[in-house]
Amino acid sequence: MIEILATGALSTVQDLGREGSLRFGVGTSGAMDDLALAIGNILLGNDGNAAAIEVPILPFKLRFLDDTDFALTGANCDARLDAQEIPPWWCLHASKGQVLTLGVPQSDARAYLCLAGGIDVAEVLGSRSTQMRGNFGGLEGRPLKKGDLLRSVARAPGATPRSAISLHGFGVRPPAFGLPLHAAGQDGATATAVRVLPAGEYESYTDASLEQFWQACWQVTPQSDRYGYRLKGPVLAARSVIEKRSHGIVPGVIQVPQSGQPIIQLRDAQPSGGYPKIGTVIEADLWRLGQTRIGESIRFLQVSYQEAVAAEEEKQRYLAQLSQAVQLQRKAHS
C-alpha cells in the first residue's frame, strides 16, 4: 500500500485503456504514454495491462506503507527514494516507511509509477483507467489527492520476487533510443516527430494548406490536455465550406475547426465529433505525443497504411526484445 503525500492536480490511475466501448459513447482513456506504462510493467514482471499512476504535474510524493518493488518510467524527474537518487526508466525495491519524491522533469511531460502487481482499483468496463469526463474508473473516477491510499494487486504468477531486484535496482534505456524518429523544427530546433495518415477530408483542403500541414512546426498550446492537443501554426483553409454530421473519432485523429488550427484528439477524447478530419497520428506514435510538453513543437510526417502497420509491428518487436532482456537481467540479480 502507498499513501499520497503531495500531488499536482491531474495525477490519475491508468492502464492501457478501455477498449470496445466507443459504440456506447465511452472513450478509451488509458495512459497517454502507453510505451512507458508497458515498460514499467515489463521491469516488474507485471501483467501487460496492469494499472499505474500517471503523473503529469510535478513534484509528486508518496510513502510506501509496505515493502514493495516499483518502477519509474517516462519523464526524467529527479526521483529520490528518501535520499537515494533513482535514474530514469528504473526499478527498485522500497521498504515500509520510505518516501518517494519526484521532482520537476528535466525532459518529457509525464512520469509513470508502477507497483509490483499493479494498482488495485475496481475494473469498470474492463479497465482500471480513470475516465474524468464520466467520473468513473481509477480511484472514484477522479484525480489523486493528498491522503489517498492505494493498494497493489496480489502478486501474479511470474511477477518479480524481491530477490530479483538488487540493492541498487536496474533499468533500461529510454525508448527514444530504441525507436528513434526525428524531424527538424524551426531554426534547426528539434521537434517531436509523429507519423500521420491522411484522413477523410484531407483532399478538401487547398494545396497550399496541405503543404503547410506537412512542413510547418505546430506548437502545443496551453489549452491542451488529455482530451486533445490544440495546435498553433498556419491557418489551414478548405477549398469550400465543410459541413458534417457528428461521426466516430479515436485518439490520434487530427480535426480542423473553423479557426483552421488543428486539434489532435487524445486518450480522453469524446468518441464522436463533427469537425473535418485532415489526418490521423498512427497508433505506434501516440506515446510520443504523450511526452510532448506545452509550448513544444510537433512535425507531421506522411506515411502509408502499410508503413503505419510496419511501425506498430516494430514497436511490438521492441517490447518483446526488451522483455527478454529484462528477464535475463532479473535472473542475473536473483
CORKA-V741433 format. One record per residue. PHI is phi in radians with two decimals (none if undefined). PSI is psi as a letter, one per 20 degrees, with the letter a starting at -180 (NA if undefined). OMEGA is omega as a letter, one per 20 degrees, with the letter a starting at -180 (* if undefined). Layout:
{{PHI PSI OMEGA} {PHI PSI OMEGA}}
This chain:
{{none q r} {-2.21 q r} {-2.13 p r} {-1.34 p a} {-1.73 h r} {-2.80 p a} {-2.74 q r} {-1.27 a a} {-1.34 h a} {-2.23 k r} {-1.28 p a} {-2.44 r r} {-1.48 p a} {-2.47 q r} {-1.99 b a} {-1.38 i r} {2.11 r a} {-1.82 n a} {-1.56 q r} {1.54 j a} {-2.04 j a} {-1.03 h a} {-1.18 i r} {-1.68 j a} {1.44 j a} {-1.90 p a} {-1.24 r a} {-1.41 h a} {0.93 b r} {1.63 r a} {-1.10 p r} {-1.12 h r} {-1.97 n a} {-1.15 h a} {-1.22 g r} {-1.09 g r} {-1.11 g a} {-1.06 g a} {-1.20 h r} {-1.04 g r} {-1.21 h r} {-1.11 g a} {-1.01 h a} {-1.67 i a} {1.28 k r} {-1.34 r r} {-1.01 q a} {-1.08 h a} {-1.86 j r} {-1.06 q a} {-1.40 q r} {-2.41 a r} {-1.78 p r} {-1.65 p a} {-2.08 o a} {-1.65 i a} {-2.18 o a} {-2.03 q j} {-1.37 r a} {-2.55 q a} {-2.53 q r} {-2.54 r r} {-2.05 p r} {-1.43 p r} {-1.71 i r} {-2.52 q r} {-1.12 p r} {-2.81 q r} {-1.59 q r} {-2.53 r r} {-2.35 q r} {-2.07 p r} {-2.35 r a} {1.49 c a} {-1.05 p r} {-1.40 o a} {-2.22 k r} {0.86 l a} {-1.35 q r} {-2.47 p r} {-1.83 o a} {0.95 d a} {-1.68 i a} {-1.42 p r} {-1.26 q r} {-2.07 p r} {-1.14 q r} {-1.20 q r} {0.99 l a} {-2.37 q r} {-2.11 q a} {-2.74 r r} {-1.77 p r} {-1.96 p r} {-1.66 q r} {-0.94 p r} {1.67 i a} {-1.25 q a} {-1.99 p r} {-1.81 p r} {-2.14 p r} {-1.96 p a} {-1.60 a a} {-1.18 p a} {-1.08 p r} {-1.46 h r} {-2.71 q r} {1.16 a a} {-2.04 h a} {-2.41 p r} {-1.85 q r} {-2.21 p r} {-1.89 o r} {-1.88 p r} {-1.93 q r} {-0.97 p a} {1.63 h a} {1.66 r r} {-1.29 p a} {-1.68 n r} {-2.24 r a} {-1.17 q r} {-1.38 p r} {-2.22 o a} {0.93 l r} {1.40 j a} {-2.53 q r} {-1.68 j a} {-1.17 q r} {-1.37 p r} {-1.91 n a} {-1.22 h r} {-1.12 h a} {-1.78 i r} {1.00 l r} {-2.52 r a} {1.34 r a} {1.01 b r} {-1.72 o r} {1.02 k r} {1.19 k a} {-2.40 r r} {-1.14 q r} {-1.28 q r} {-2.46 r r} {-0.97 p r} {1.68 i r} {-1.12 q r} {-2.00 p r} {-2.28 p r} {-1.74 q r} {-1.72 q r} {-1.15 q r} {-0.92 p a} {-0.98 p r} {-1.45 q r} {-0.98 p r} {1.54 i r} {-1.19 q a} {-1.15 p r} {-1.32 r a} {-1.02 h a} {-1.15 i a} {-1.51 i r} {-2.11 p a} {-1.30 r a} {-0.97 h a} {-1.71 i r} {1.27 a r} {-2.72 r a} {-2.71 a a} {-2.34 r r} {-1.27 q r} {-0.99 q a} {-1.10 i r} {-1.05 h r} {-1.39 h a} {-1.46 h a} {-2.28 m a} {-1.23 q r} {-2.75 o a} {-2.23 q r} {-2.64 q a} {-1.31 p r} {-1.72 a r} {-1.17 q r} {0.99 k r} {1.40 i r} {-1.21 q a} {-1.33 p r} {-2.07 q r} {-1.18 p r} {-1.69 p r} {-2.36 q a} {-1.55 q a} {-2.34 p r} {-1.71 p r} {-1.00 q a} {-1.96 a a} {-0.94 g a} {-1.79 j a} {-0.95 g a} {-1.26 i a} {-1.45 i a} {-1.75 q a} {-1.14 q r} {-1.02 h a} {-1.13 h r} {-1.18 h r} {-1.14 h r} {-1.12 g r} {-1.14 h r} {-0.99 g a} {-1.49 h a} {-1.66 h a} {-1.33 q r} {-1.65 p a} {-1.75 p a} {-1.55 p r} {-1.34 p a} {-1.54 r r} {-1.12 i r} {-1.44 j a} {-1.68 q r} {-2.83 a a} {-1.13 h r} {-1.30 h a} {-3.14 q r} {-1.74 o r} {-1.57 p a} {-1.89 q r} {-2.11 p a} {-3.13 b r} {-1.04 q r} {-1.35 p r} {-1.55 p a} {-1.96 p r} {-1.47 q r} {-1.16 h r} {-2.69 r a} {-1.07 p r} {-1.87 o r} {-2.11 p a} {-2.37 q r} {-1.29 q r} {-1.03 q a} {-2.53 r a} {-1.16 p r} {-2.35 q a} {-2.34 r r} {-0.95 p a} {1.86 h a} {-1.12 p r} {-1.84 o a} {-1.79 q r} {-2.19 o r} {-1.29 a a} {-1.12 h r} {-1.17 i a} {1.39 j r} {-1.81 o a} {-1.13 q r} {-2.21 p r} {-1.65 o r} {-1.25 p a} {-2.15 b a} {-1.09 h a} {-1.72 j a} {-1.09 q r} {-1.16 q a} {-1.42 j r} {-2.60 q r} {-3.01 r a} {-1.93 i r} {-1.17 q r} {-1.12 q a} {-1.85 p r} {-1.70 h a} {-2.95 r r} {-2.48 p r} {-1.17 p a} {-1.18 q a} {-0.95 h a} {-1.15 i a} {-1.97 j a} {-1.10 h r} {-1.11 h r} {-1.15 h r} {-1.10 h a} {-1.07 h r} {-1.87 j r} {-1.58 p a} {-1.48 q r} {-1.00 p r} {1.63 i r} {-1.40 r a} {-1.88 q r} {-2.19 p r} {-2.05 p r} {-1.72 p r} {-2.01 p a} {-1.33 p r} {-2.36 r r} {-1.59 r r} {-1.04 g r} {-1.08 h r} {-1.20 h r} {-1.14 g r} {-1.10 g r} {-1.10 h r} {-1.15 g r} {-1.17 h r} {-1.12 h r} {-1.10 g r} {-1.09 g a} {-1.19 h r} {-1.12 g r} {-1.03 g r} {-1.14 h r} {-1.14 g r} {-1.15 h r} {-1.12 g r} {-1.07 g r} {-1.10 g a} {-1.14 h r} {-1.18 h r} {-1.04 g r} {-1.13 h r} {-1.12 g a} {-1.12 g r} {-1.12 h r} {-1.14 h a} {-1.53 i a} {-1.44 NA *}}
